[in-house]
């Protein structure tokens, strides 16, 4: 593809003079078609608008027939530019393609074919036009009626178009036809088309979700902010579709969305990410992951900022309440047990939650104090300062809340291991080792007094 072809603008293309009479003499367009083209081509915008208001479907018919029957690149580009200009001036004109007088015309087919055949200008315009046309189809309807009611011909259905578009868009995300415009064009179209159930289904089946993930990254330039916003808009639309949620939860989507919110000052970007997180919160184990990623603290920070968008403020409040509910559910012994057995401890809410310790303290006696023994083993085996600090703190909590806590911990020979950690290079570890030893020797009441 030449640079000239890839960087053509609609305005440049519309400066061309197309020899319509030549096409009539070779019977590629009809006499009526030629009359309509002469009346419309090169006329002022307000005059063309009046023609389309009076007899729009006739102009659509002649333009689509040229794309179907004429293959000369300059002419194809010119007709696509005319249609693009028409729809850019008024997107509602896309409804003209579904007029009942065009019931016997396959209005989709030329654009779908040109997606794969043409240069970048042709591909980009075909994609944009197709997206607008298919989104403007009448609803509810029989898929065949909106694009040809004749039963004697095989017409391109809405589903054919949507699946064809998804295939092309995924190809652009993997291997763009244009180095700088391929991906933004694909994302822009997806942000419109993912409202369609069949598009969501086709996109997930084509493993499209993983193609979006690398694009969720903090942005600085105006161009990259718009791309980020439209990518997040795609993720938000997918968050309403159950089969997509599994892909969103198991990929790097959540950590990346949270990084974007941390680094973004653009309200529209923050809004669409917060709405997405709110949608995903109640799905499976997503809530637990959000808490591990520090979302409760981030929501507090976001709420303290001056946002003007009421939807964003409502979503932040809903997210905060939902996270609180999740924290209550997660403050269970099963969750704690899982964390200890994995050997990776962090300051998740349950460690410092008095209710958790009061309600679950007798559960530590299960299987001859299995979890307590694992906790003590972690003091010997772990090299992670955070894990060691939390393990010391949890032992001190056990001493505080179990009636025989000091005796049990002493019998299990935890004292020597904790004392070793009082000389650890990490301040967090030494602080919590000291608390544990104080509670072991002095009892909870005096240890807490000394620490105050």
C-alpha positions as CSV (number, residue, x, y, z in Angstrom):
1,X,0.0,0.0,0.0
2,X,1.4,3.4,-0.9
3,X,1.5,6.3,1.5
4,X,-0.8,8.3,-0.7
5,X,-3.4,5.6,-0.6
6,X,-3.1,5.1,3.2
7,X,-3.3,8.8,4.1
8,X,-6.0,10.0,1.7
9,X,-8.6,12.2,3.2
10,X,-12.3,12.4,2.2
11,X,-11.8,16.0,1.1
12,X,-8.9,15.0,-1.2
13,X,-10.9,12.2,-2.8
14,X,-13.9,14.4,-3.3
15,X,-11.9,16.9,-5.4
16,X,-11.7,14.3,-8.2
17,X,-13.8,14.5,-11.3
18,X,-15.4,11.1,-12.1
19,X,-16.5,10.5,-15.7
20,X,-20.0,9.3,-15.0
21,X,-21.1,9.6,-18.7
22,X,-18.4,7.0,-19.6
23,X,-19.9,4.5,-17.2
24,X,-23.4,5.0,-18.7
25,X,-22.1,4.5,-22.2
26,X,-20.6,1.1,-21.1
27,X,-23.9,0.3,-19.3
28,X,-22.3,0.2,-15.9
29,X,-24.8,2.8,-14.7
30,X,-28.3,3.5,-16.0
31,X,-29.7,6.7,-17.5
32,X,-31.7,7.4,-14.3
33,X,-28.5,6.7,-12.3
34,X,-26.6,9.3,-14.3
35,X,-29.3,11.9,-13.8
36,X,-29.3,11.4,-10.0
37,X,-25.5,11.6,-9.9
38,X,-25.4,14.8,-12.0
39,X,-28.0,16.3,-9.7
40,X,-26.1,15.4,-6.5
41,X,-22.4,15.4,-7.3
42,X,-20.3,18.6,-6.6
43,X,-23.4,20.4,-5.2
44,X,-23.4,22.5,-1.9
45,X,-24.1,20.6,1.3
46,X,-27.6,22.2,1.9
47,X,-28.7,21.4,-1.6
48,X,-27.6,17.7,-1.2
49,X,-29.4,17.6,2.1
50,X,-32.6,18.6,0.5
51,X,-32.2,16.0,-2.3
52,X,-31.7,13.3,0.4
53,X,-34.7,14.5,2.4
54,X,-36.8,14.3,-0.8
55,X,-35.6,11.1,-2.4
56,X,-32.8,9.6,-0.2
57,X,-33.3,5.9,-1.0
58,X,-32.9,6.5,-4.8
59,X,-29.5,8.1,-4.2
60,X,-28.5,5.2,-1.9
61,X,-29.6,2.7,-4.6
62,X,-27.4,4.3,-7.3
63,X,-24.3,4.6,-5.0
64,X,-24.6,1.0,-3.8
65,X,-25.0,-0.2,-7.4
66,X,-21.7,1.6,-8.4
67,X,-19.9,-0.1,-5.6
68,X,-21.3,-3.5,-6.7
69,X,-20.6,-3.1,-10.4
70,X,-17.6,-0.8,-10.8
71,X,-14.1,-1.9,-9.5
72,X,-11.9,1.1,-10.5
73,X,-10.2,2.1,-7.3
74,X,-10.5,5.9,-7.8
75,X,-14.3,5.6,-8.4
76,X,-14.8,3.2,-5.4
77,X,-12.9,5.6,-3.2
78,X,-15.0,8.5,-4.5
79,X,-18.4,6.8,-3.9
80,X,-17.3,5.7,-0.4
81,X,-16.2,9.4,0.3
82,X,-19.7,10.6,-0.9
83,X,-21.4,8.2,1.5
84,X,-19.0,9.0,4.4
85,X,-19.6,12.7,3.9
86,X,-23.4,12.1,3.8
87,X,-23.4,10.1,7.0
88,X,-20.9,12.3,8.9
89,X,-23.2,15.3,8.2
90,X,-26.2,13.4,9.6
91,X,-25.7,9.8,11.0
92,X,-29.5,9.3,11.0
93,X,-29.3,9.0,7.2
94,X,-28.0,5.5,7.8
95,X,-31.7,4.6,8.1
96,X,-32.1,5.3,4.4
97,X,-30.2,2.0,3.6
98,X,-33.1,0.2,5.3
99,X,-35.9,1.9,3.4
100,X,-38.6,-0.6,2.2
101,X,-38.1,0.6,-1.4
102,X,-34.6,-1.0,-1.2
103,X,-36.0,-4.4,-0.1
104,X,-34.6,-6.1,-3.2
105,X,-31.1,-4.6,-2.9
106,X,-28.3,-6.3,-1.0
107,X,-27.0,-3.0,0.5
108,X,-24.5,-4.7,2.8
109,X,-22.6,-6.9,0.4
110,X,-20.3,-4.3,-1.4
111,X,-19.0,-2.8,1.9
112,X,-18.4,-6.2,3.4
113,X,-16.4,-7.3,0.4
114,X,-14.4,-4.1,0.3
115,X,-13.3,-4.5,3.9
116,X,-10.9,-7.2,2.7
117,X,-10.2,-6.1,-0.9
118,X,-9.3,-2.5,-0.8
119,X,-6.5,-0.2,0.3
120,X,-6.6,1.4,3.7
121,X,-8.9,4.3,2.7
122,X,-11.4,1.8,1.2
123,X,-11.2,-0.5,4.3
124,X,-11.6,2.3,6.8
125,X,-14.6,3.9,5.1
126,X,-16.3,0.5,4.5
127,X,-15.9,-0.3,8.2
128,X,-17.3,3.0,9.3
129,X,-20.2,3.0,6.9
130,X,-21.1,-0.7,7.6
131,X,-21.0,0.0,11.4
132,X,-23.4,2.9,11.0
133,X,-25.8,1.1,8.6
134,X,-26.1,-2.0,10.7
135,X,-26.5,-0.1,13.9
136,X,-29.4,1.9,12.3
137,X,-31.4,-1.2,11.2
138,X,-35.1,-1.2,12.2
139,X,-35.9,-3.2,15.4
140,X,-37.5,-5.6,15.9
141,X,-37.5,-7.2,12.6
142,X,-36.8,-10.3,10.6
143,X,-33.0,-10.2,9.9
144,X,-33.7,-10.8,6.1
145,X,-36.4,-8.1,5.7
146,X,-34.2,-5.1,6.7
147,X,-31.7,-6.0,3.9
148,X,-33.8,-7.5,1.2
149,X,-37.1,-9.3,1.4
150,X,-36.8,-11.2,-1.8
151,X,-36.7,-14.9,-1.0
152,X,-35.4,-15.8,-4.5
153,X,-31.9,-14.3,-3.7
154,X,-29.4,-15.0,-1.1
155,X,-29.0,-11.7,0.9
156,X,-26.3,-10.7,3.3
157,X,-28.0,-10.8,6.8
158,X,-27.3,-8.6,9.7
159,X,-25.5,-11.4,11.5
160,X,-23.3,-12.0,8.4
161,X,-22.3,-8.3,8.6
162,X,-21.7,-8.2,12.3
163,X,-19.6,-11.4,12.3
164,X,-17.7,-10.2,9.2
165,X,-17.0,-6.9,10.9
166,X,-15.8,-8.6,14.1
167,X,-13.4,-10.8,12.1
168,X,-12.0,-7.7,10.3
169,X,-11.7,-5.7,13.6
170,X,-9.9,-8.6,15.4
171,X,-7.5,-8.8,12.4
172,X,-6.8,-5.1,12.8
173,X,-6.0,-5.5,16.5
174,X,-3.6,-8.3,15.7
175,X,-2.0,-7.0,12.5
176,X,-3.2,-3.5,11.6
177,X,-3.5,-2.6,7.9
178,X,-2.4,1.0,8.8
179,X,0.5,1.6,11.3
180,X,-1.2,4.4,13.2
181,X,-4.9,4.3,12.3
182,X,-5.6,0.5,12.2
183,X,-6.1,0.0,15.9
184,X,-7.9,3.3,16.8
185,X,-10.3,2.6,13.9
186,X,-11.0,-0.9,15.1
187,X,-11.5,0.2,18.7
188,X,-13.8,3.1,17.7
189,X,-16.0,0.7,15.7
190,X,-16.1,-1.9,18.5
191,X,-17.1,0.8,21.0
192,X,-20.3,1.2,18.9
193,X,-20.8,-2.4,17.8
194,X,-20.3,-4.2,21.2
195,X,-23.8,-3.0,22.1
196,X,-25.0,-5.8,19.8
197,X,-25.4,-9.3,21.5
198,X,-24.2,-11.1,18.4
199,X,-21.0,-8.9,18.3
200,X,-20.2,-9.6,21.9
201,X,-20.7,-13.3,21.3
202,X,-18.5,-13.4,18.1
203,X,-15.9,-11.1,19.7
204,X,-15.5,-13.4,22.8
205,X,-15.4,-16.5,20.6
206,X,-12.7,-14.9,18.5
207,X,-10.7,-14.4,21.7
208,X,-11.0,-10.7,21.2
209,X,-10.9,-9.8,24.9
210,X,-7.2,-10.6,25.2
211,X,-6.5,-8.2,22.3
212,X,-8.0,-5.3,24.3
213,X,-5.9,-5.9,27.4
214,X,-2.6,-4.4,26.2
215,X,-4.4,-1.2,25.2
216,X,-5.6,-0.6,28.8
217,X,-2.6,1.5,29.9
218,X,-2.3,5.0,31.4
219,X,-2.3,7.6,28.6
220,X,-0.9,11.2,28.3
221,X,-1.5,12.6,24.8
222,X,-5.0,13.6,23.7
223,X,-4.9,10.9,21.0
224,X,-3.9,8.1,23.4
225,X,-6.5,9.2,26.0
226,X,-9.3,8.9,23.4
227,X,-8.0,5.4,22.5
228,X,-7.8,4.4,26.2
229,X,-11.4,5.8,26.8
230,X,-12.8,3.8,23.8
231,X,-11.0,0.7,24.9
232,X,-12.4,1.0,28.4
233,X,-15.8,1.6,26.9
234,X,-15.5,-1.7,25.1
235,X,-14.6,-3.4,28.4
236,X,-17.6,-1.8,30.0
237,X,-19.9,-3.1,27.3
238,X,-18.4,-6.6,27.7
239,X,-18.9,-6.4,31.5
240,X,-22.7,-6.9,30.8
241,X,-22.0,-10.2,29.0
242,X,-21.6,-13.3,31.2
243,X,-19.3,-15.3,28.9
244,X,-16.9,-12.3,28.6
245,X,-16.7,-11.8,32.4
246,X,-14.6,-15.0,32.9
247,X,-12.1,-13.7,30.4
248,X,-12.0,-10.3,32.1
249,X,-11.5,-11.8,35.5
250,X,-8.8,-14.2,34.5
251,X,-6.7,-11.9,32.3
252,X,-4.7,-8.8,33.4
253,X,-7.8,-6.6,32.9
254,X,-8.5,-5.8,36.5
255,X,-5.0,-4.8,37.6
256,X,-4.7,-2.7,34.4
257,X,-8.1,-0.9,34.9
258,X,-7.1,-0.1,38.5
259,X,-3.7,1.3,37.3
260,X,-5.5,3.5,34.7
261,X,-7.8,5.0,37.4
262,X,-4.8,5.7,39.7
263,X,-3.0,7.6,36.9
264,X,-6.0,9.3,35.1
265,X,-7.3,12.8,35.6
266,X,-9.8,12.5,32.7
267,X,-13.3,12.2,34.3
268,X,-14.8,10.3,31.3
269,X,-12.0,7.6,31.6
270,X,-12.4,7.3,35.4
271,X,-16.2,7.2,35.0
272,X,-16.2,4.3,32.5
273,X,-13.7,2.3,34.5
274,X,-15.6,2.8,37.8
275,X,-18.8,1.7,36.1
276,X,-17.0,-1.4,34.8
277,X,-15.6,-2.3,38.2
278,X,-19.1,-1.9,39.7
279,X,-20.5,-4.3,37.2
280,X,-17.8,-6.9,37.7
281,X,-17.8,-6.7,41.5
282,X,-20.5,-9.3,42.1
283,X,-19.1,-11.8,39.7
284,X,-17.4,-14.9,41.2
285,X,-14.1,-14.2,42.9
286,X,-13.7,-10.8,41.3
287,X,-14.5,-9.0,44.6
288,X,-11.7,-10.8,46.4
289,X,-9.3,-9.9,43.7
290,X,-10.4,-6.2,43.8
291,X,-9.8,-6.1,47.5
292,X,-6.3,-7.7,47.1
293,X,-5.5,-5.1,44.5
294,X,-6.2,-2.3,47.0
295,X,-9.5,-1.0,45.4
296,X,-11.2,-0.1,48.7
297,X,-8.4,2.4,49.5
298,X,-8.5,3.7,45.9
299,X,-12.3,4.3,46.1
300,X,-11.8,6.3,49.3
301,X,-9.2,8.4,47.5
302,X,-11.4,8.9,44.4
303,X,-14.4,9.9,46.6
304,X,-12.3,12.7,48.1
305,X,-11.8,14.3,44.7
306,X,-14.1,16.9,43.2
307,X,-16.0,15.1,40.4
308,X,-18.9,16.9,38.6
309,X,-20.5,13.7,37.1
310,X,-23.3,12.4,39.3
311,X,-23.2,9.0,37.6
312,X,-19.6,8.7,38.7
313,X,-20.3,9.7,42.3
314,X,-23.2,7.2,42.5
315,X,-21.0,4.4,41.0
316,X,-18.3,5.2,43.5
317,X,-20.8,4.9,46.4
318,X,-22.2,1.6,45.0
319,X,-18.6,0.3,44.6
320,X,-17.7,1.3,48.1
321,X,-20.8,-0.5,49.6
322,X,-20.2,-3.6,47.4
323,X,-16.6,-3.8,48.5
324,X,-17.7,-3.5,52.1
325,X,-20.1,-6.4,51.7
326,X,-17.3,-8.4,50.0
327,X,-14.9,-7.7,52.9
328,X,-17.5,-9.0,55.3
329,X,-17.9,-12.2,53.3
330,X,-14.1,-12.5,52.9
331,X,-13.6,-12.2,56.7
332,X,-14.2,-15.9,57.0
333,X,-12.0,-18.6,58.3
334,X,-12.0,-20.5,55.0
335,X,-10.5,-17.5,53.3
336,X,-7.9,-17.1,56.1
337,X,-7.1,-20.8,56.0
338,X,-6.5,-20.6,52.2
339,X,-4.2,-17.7,52.7
340,X,-2.1,-19.4,55.4
341,X,-1.9,-22.7,53.5
342,X,-0.6,-20.9,50.4
343,X,2.1,-19.3,52.6
344,X,1.6,-15.8,51.2
345,X,0.2,-13.4,53.9
346,X,-0.8,-9.8,53.3
347,X,-2.6,-7.2,55.3
348,X,-6.1,-8.2,54.0
349,X,-8.9,-6.8,56.2
350,X,-9.5,-9.9,58.3
351,X,-6.1,-9.9,60.1
352,X,-6.9,-6.7,62.0
353,X,-10.7,-7.3,62.3
354,X,-11.6,-8.0,65.9
355,X,-14.9,-9.6,64.8
356,X,-13.1,-12.1,62.7
357,X,-10.9,-13.2,65.6
358,X,-13.7,-13.3,68.2
359,X,-16.0,-15.4,65.9
360,X,-13.3,-17.7,64.5
361,X,-10.9,-18.3,67.4
362,X,-12.1,-21.8,68.2
363,X,-11.7,-22.8,64.5
364,X,-7.9,-22.6,65.1
365,X,-8.3,-25.8,67.2
366,X,-9.3,-27.9,64.2
367,X,-7.0,-30.8,63.3
368,X,-4.8,-30.3,66.3
369,X,-4.2,-26.6,65.7
370,X,-3.1,-27.3,62.1
371,X,-3.4,-23.7,60.9
372,X,-1.5,-22.4,63.9
373,X,1.3,-24.9,63.3
374,X,1.5,-23.8,59.6
375,X,1.6,-20.2,60.7
376,X,4.6,-21.0,63.0
377,X,6.3,-22.9,60.2
378,X,6.0,-19.8,58.0
379,X,8.2,-18.0,60.5
380,X,11.0,-20.5,59.7
381,X,10.5,-20.9,56.0
382,X,9.3,-17.6,54.5
383,X,11.7,-14.9,53.1
384,X,9.0,-12.4,52.4
385,X,9.0,-9.5,55.0
386,X,5.3,-8.8,54.6
387,X,4.4,-12.5,55.2
388,X,6.7,-12.7,58.3
389,X,5.2,-9.5,59.7
390,X,1.6,-10.7,59.2
391,X,2.4,-14.1,60.7
392,X,3.8,-12.5,63.9
393,X,0.8,-10.2,64.1
394,X,-1.6,-13.2,63.7
395,X,0.2,-15.1,66.4
396,X,-0.2,-12.1,68.7
397,X,-3.9,-12.0,67.8
398,X,-4.3,-15.7,68.7
399,X,-2.6,-15.1,72.1
400,X,-5.0,-12.2,72.7
401,X,-8.2,-13.9,71.7
402,X,-7.8,-17.5,72.7
403,X,-8.3,-18.2,76.5
404,X,-5.2,-20.5,76.5
405,X,-3.4,-18.7,73.7
406,X,-0.1,-18.0,75.6
407,X,0.2,-21.7,76.8
408,X,-0.6,-23.2,73.3
409,X,1.8,-20.9,71.5
410,X,4.6,-21.7,74.0
411,X,4.0,-25.4,73.8
412,X,4.3,-25.2,70.0
413,X,7.7,-23.7,70.4
414,X,6.8,-20.4,68.6
415,X,8.7,-18.2,71.1
416,X,12.2,-18.9,69.9
417,X,11.2,-18.4,66.2
418,X,9.6,-15.1,66.9
419,X,12.5,-13.9,69.0
420,X,14.9,-14.5,66.1
421,X,12.8,-12.1,64.0
422,X,13.2,-9.3,66.5
423,X,16.6,-8.7,64.9
424,X,15.2,-8.8,61.3
425,X,16.4,-6.0,58.9
426,X,12.8,-5.1,58.0
427,X,11.1,-2.6,60.5
428,X,7.6,-4.0,59.9
429,X,8.8,-7.5,60.9
430,X,10.6,-6.4,64.0
431,X,7.6,-4.3,65.2
432,X,5.2,-7.2,64.9
433,X,7.7,-9.7,66.4
434,X,8.0,-7.4,69.4
435,X,4.2,-7.2,69.8
436,X,4.0,-11.0,69.7
437,X,6.7,-11.4,72.3
438,X,5.2,-8.7,74.6
439,X,1.8,-10.5,74.4
440,X,3.4,-13.8,75.1
441,X,5.2,-12.6,78.2
442,X,3.0,-9.8,79.5
443,X,-0.5,-10.7,78.3
444,X,-2.6,-8.8,75.8
445,X,-3.7,-6.0,78.0
446,X,-0.2,-4.8,79.0
447,X,1.3,-5.4,75.5
448,X,-1.4,-3.2,74.0
449,X,-0.6,-0.5,76.7
450,X,3.1,-0.6,75.9
451,X,2.5,-0.3,72.2
452,X,0.1,2.7,72.5
